[in-house]
Amino acid sequence: MLAGGAVTLIFSFFAFVSIDFGVGKRTFSAWSTDANLFPLATWPAIFGLIVAGGTAAVLFGGVKLPENILGFTWTQWTFILSFASVVIMIGYLFANENKGFGYWLMLLGTLAYAAGALMEHMGIEPGGSSSVGQGPGSTPPSPF
């Protein structure tokens, strides 16, 4: 989630779309107001910053986040924000505009932190083990 959020934020400043005005092509970042991208195209970058920042604070800073934030746990918030980001980026995938380099890397970053949030929400450890359905006396699932 940390790397995906960072990639999404960094590449939001690169060419998100390329528009031909007849006199030449111009590229616009996700933060551009000239191509009507702001604020919708910036939400995945902002959500990526929140997810990556919160993850970094917990992992590296030893920060203990509140148990509930407006009725949701931190795990639920990361899942909600990452799901919304994926929906926004897939919506831009079907737009008629020419996608730039920044868009494609933002899409990959968004998918990365969404996958991490989904794994965290389901209780799957990055090493491949899962805490779902494993209680005392249960046998681990077969890899086949």
C-alpha positions in Angstrom: 0.0 0.0 0.0 2.9 2.3 0.8 4.6 2.0 -2.6 1.3 2.1 -4.5 0.2 5.3 -2.8 3.5 6.9 -3.4 3.6 6.0 -7.1 0.0 7.3 -7.5 0.9 10.6 -5.9 4.2 11.1 -7.7 2.9 10.3 -11.2 -0.2 12.5 -10.7 2.1 15.4 -11.6 3.1 13.8 -15.0 1.1 13.8 -18.2 -2.4 12.4 -17.3 -4.0 13.2 -20.7 -3.0 14.5 -24.0 -5.5 16.7 -25.9 -5.1 17.9 -29.5 -6.4 21.5 -30.0 -5.8 21.5 -33.7 -2.7 23.6 -33.4 -0.8 21.0 -31.5 -1.1 18.6 -28.6 -0.9 19.7 -25.0 -0.5 17.4 -22.0 -2.2 18.0 -18.7 -1.5 16.5 -15.2 -4.1 15.2 -12.9 -3.9 18.5 -11.1 -4.8 20.6 -14.1 -7.8 22.8 -14.1 -7.4 23.6 -17.8 -8.6 20.2 -19.0 -11.3 19.9 -16.4 -9.4 17.1 -14.6 -9.3 18.8 -11.2 -10.7 17.7 -8.7 -11.9 14.2 -9.9 -8.5 13.1 -11.3 -6.7 14.2 -8.1 -8.8 12.2 -5.7 -6.8 8.9 -6.3 -3.6 10.8 -5.6 -5.0 12.4 -2.4 -6.4 9.0 -1.3 -3.0 7.4 -2.1 -1.3 10.0 0.1 -3.7 9.2 3.0 -3.3 5.5 2.6 0.5 5.6 2.2 0.9 8.2 4.9 -1.2 6.3 7.4 0.6 3.0 6.6 4.0 4.7 6.9 3.0 6.3 10.2 2.0 3.0 11.7 4.9 0.9 10.3 7.8 3.3 10.7 6.6 5.9 13.2 5.0 3.7 15.7 1.8 5.7 15.6 -1.2 4.1 17.2 -4.3 5.2 15.2 -7.6 5.6 16.9 -9.7 2.4 16.9 -12.6 4.1 15.2 -12.6 7.1 12.8 -16.1 8.2 12.2 -17.4 4.7 12.9 -14.9 2.9 10.6 -11.7 1.2 11.5 -8.4 2.2 9.7 -8.6 -1.0 7.7 -12.1 -0.2 6.5 -11.0 3.4 5.6 -8.1 2.2 3.5 -10.4 -0.3 1.7 -13.0 2.4 1.1 -10.5 5.0 -0.2 -8.7 2.5 -2.4 -12.0 1.2 -3.9 -13.1 4.7 -4.7 -9.7 5.4 -6.4 -10.0 2.3 -8.6 -13.5 3.2 -9.7 -12.3 6.8 -10.6 -9.3 5.5 -12.5 -11.3 2.9 -14.4 -13.8 5.6 -15.3 -11.0 7.6 -16.9 -10.0 4.4 -18.8 -13.2 4.6 -20.8 -12.9 8.3 -21.5 -12.2 9.3 -25.1 -9.0 11.2 -24.3 -5.5 10.0 -25.0 -4.0 8.8 -21.8 -0.5 10.0 -20.8 2.3 8.2 -19.1 1.1 9.6 -15.7 -2.3 8.1 -16.1 -1.0 4.6 -16.7 1.3 4.7 -13.7 -1.4 6.2 -11.5 -3.7 3.3 -12.5 -1.0 0.8 -11.6 -0.3 2.5 -8.3 -4.0 2.7 -7.5 -4.4 -1.0 -8.2 -1.4 -1.8 -6.0 -2.6 0.1 -3.0 -6.1 -1.3 -3.5 -4.7 -4.8 -3.6 -2.9 -4.1 -0.4 -6.0 -2.7 1.3 -8.0 -5.7 0.2 -5.4 -8.1 1.5 -5.3 -6.2 4.8 -9.1 -6.1 5.0 -9.3 -9.9 4.4 -6.5 -10.5 6.9 -4.1 -11.9 4.4 -0.4 -11.5 5.3 2.1 -10.4 2.6 4.0 -13.7 3.0 1.0 -15.6 1.8 -0.6 -16.8 5.0 -4.1 -15.8 6.1 -5.7 -15.4 9.4 -9.2 -16.0 8.0 -10.7 -19.2 9.1 -7.8 -20.4 11.2 -8.6 -21.0 14.7 -7.3 -23.4 17.3 -7.1 -27.0 16.0 -7.7 -26.0 12.4 -5.4 -27.3 9.7 -3.9 -24.9 7.2 -5.4 -25.0 3.7 -3.7 -27.1 1.0 -1.7 -25.1 -1.5 -3.2 -27.2 -4.4 
